[in-house]
Amino acid sequence: MSDVETVLRVQGMTCGHCVKHVGEAVRGVPGVHAASVDLASGDVRVSHAAGASVAAMCAAIVDAGYEVATPASA
């Protein structure tokens, strides 16, 4: 199965610690292979297996204390 990339827009990140926290949260979701967080844009680029749950990625971000500003798309 090939990887899929999903871009999520996150609100509430203000510093490098936020970037680390969001990245760790998303990388903890089953099926996620990598996550790159851009503080300036608020984008989180997630490389994951096709069957990975985008809803679980969003939930992990919310559980970490941030808001997903755009609907998830795979």
C-alpha contacts under 8 A as a table, 3 or more apart, distances in Angstrom:
res1	aa1	res2	aa2	distance
1	M	49	A	6.93
1	M	50	A	7.05
2	S	49	A	6.56
2	S	50	A	6.94
3	D	47	S	6.12
3	D	48	H	5.24
3	D	49	A	4.85
3	D	50	A	6.12
4	V	47	S	5.68
4	V	48	H	5.36
4	V	49	A	6.02
4	V	50	A	5.65
4	V	74	A	6.92
5	E	45	R	6.65
5	E	46	V	5.45
5	E	47	S	4.59
5	E	48	H	6.38
5	E	74	A	6.61
6	T	45	R	5.84
6	T	46	V	5.18
6	T	47	S	6.66
6	T	48	H	7.89
6	T	72	A	7.36
6	T	73	S	6.04
6	T	74	A	4.95
7	V	43	D	6.39
7	V	44	V	5.53
7	V	45	R	4.55
7	V	46	V	6.21
7	V	72	A	7.29
7	V	73	S	7.12
7	V	74	A	7.83
8	L	43	D	5.68
8	L	44	V	5.13
8	L	45	R	6.61
8	L	46	V	7.90
8	L	68	V	6.84
8	L	69	A	7.72
8	L	70	T	6.52
8	L	71	P	7.46
8	L	72	A	5.92
8	L	73	S	7.72
9	R	41	S	7.93
9	R	42	G	5.42
9	R	43	D	4.62
9	R	44	V	6.26
9	R	68	V	5.80
9	R	69	A	5.35
9	R	70	T	5.55
10	V	13	M	7.25
10	V	42	G	5.10
10	V	43	D	6.21
10	V	44	V	7.12
10	V	66	Y	6.80
10	V	67	E	5.61
10	V	68	V	4.56
10	V	69	A	5.44
10	V	70	T	7.66
11	Q	42	G	6.36
11	Q	66	Y	6.19
11	Q	67	E	5.14
11	Q	68	V	6.25
11	Q	69	A	6.03
12	G	66	Y	5.47
12	G	67	E	6.51
13	M	18	C	5.22
13	M	19	V	6.73
13	M	39	L	6.62
13	M	42	G	7.17
13	M	66	Y	7.14
14	T	18	C	6.33
14	T	39	L	7.20
15	C	18	C	5.32
15	C	19	V	6.61
15	C	39	L	7.18
16	G	19	V	5.00
16	G	20	K	6.29
16	G	39	L	7.54
17	H	20	K	5.09
17	H	21	H	6.07
18	C	21	H	5.00
18	C	22	V	6.09
19	V	22	V	5.35
19	V	23	G	6.07
19	V	37	V	5.92
19	V	38	D	7.28
19	V	39	L	6.36
20	K	23	G	5.15
20	K	24	E	6.09
21	H	24	E	5.29
21	H	25	A	6.20
21	H	64	A	7.07
22	V	25	A	5.09
22	V	26	V	6.25
22	V	37	V	7.48
22	V	61	I	6.02
22	V	64	A	6.72
22	V	66	Y	7.94
23	G	26	V	5.32
23	G	27	R	6.05
23	G	35	A	5.89
23	G	36	S	6.76
23	G	37	V	6.24
23	G	44	V	7.89
24	E	27	R	5.14
24	E	28	G	6.21
25	A	28	G	5.33
25	A	29	V	7.21
25	A	57	M	7.96
25	A	60	A	5.54
25	A	61	I	6.21
25	A	64	A	6.64
26	V	29	V	5.59
26	V	32	V	7.28
26	V	35	A	6.75
26	V	46	V	7.85
26	V	57	M	5.53
26	V	60	A	6.06
26	V	61	I	6.62
27	R	30	P	7.89
27	R	32	V	5.64
27	R	33	H	6.85
27	R	34	A	6.20
27	R	35	A	6.19
28	G	32	V	7.27
29	V	32	V	5.77
29	V	56	A	6.70
29	V	57	M	6.22
29	V	60	A	7.38
30	P	52	A	6.58
30	P	53	S	7.95
31	G	48	H	5.56
31	G	49	A	5.25
31	G	51	G	7.27
31	G	52	A	4.91
31	G	53	S	7.85
32	V	35	A	7.61
32	V	46	V	7.02
32	V	47	S	6.15
32	V	48	H	4.22
32	V	49	A	6.47
32	V	52	A	6.79
33	H	46	V	7.67
33	H	47	S	5.58
33	H	48	H	5.16
33	H	49	A	7.43
34	A	46	V	5.85
34	A	47	S	5.12
34	A	48	H	6.94
35	A	44	V	6.57
35	A	45	R	5.56
35	A	46	V	4.41
35	A	47	S	6.23
36	S	44	V	5.59
36	S	45	R	5.14
36	S	46	V	6.53
37	V	42	G	7.20
37	V	43	D	6.01
37	V	44	V	4.45
37	V	45	R	6.50
38	D	41	S	5.74
38	D	42	G	5.53
38	D	43	D	5.38
38	D	44	V	6.34
39	L	42	G	5.08
39	L	43	D	7.26
48	H	52	A	6.33
49	A	52	A	5.39
53	S	56	A	5.13
53	S	57	M	6.57
54	V	57	M	4.96
54	V	58	C	6.33
54	V	72	A	6.46
54	V	73	S	7.50
54	V	74	A	7.31
55	A	58	C	5.08
55	A	59	A	6.11
55	A	72	A	7.41
56	A	59	A	4.90
56	A	60	A	6.06
57	M	60	A	5.14
57	M	61	I	6.43
58	C	61	I	5.18
58	C	62	V	6.28
58	C	68	V	6.40
58	C	72	A	7.44
59	A	62	V	5.03
59	A	63	D	5.94
60	A	63	D	5.00
60	A	64	A	6.14
61	I	64	A	5.05
61	I	65	G	6.67
61	I	66	Y	5.73
61	I	67	E	6.85
61	I	68	V	7.07
62	V	65	G	5.18
62	V	66	Y	4.95
62	V	67	E	5.52
62	V	68	V	6.99
63	D	66	Y	7.30
68	V	71	P	7.41
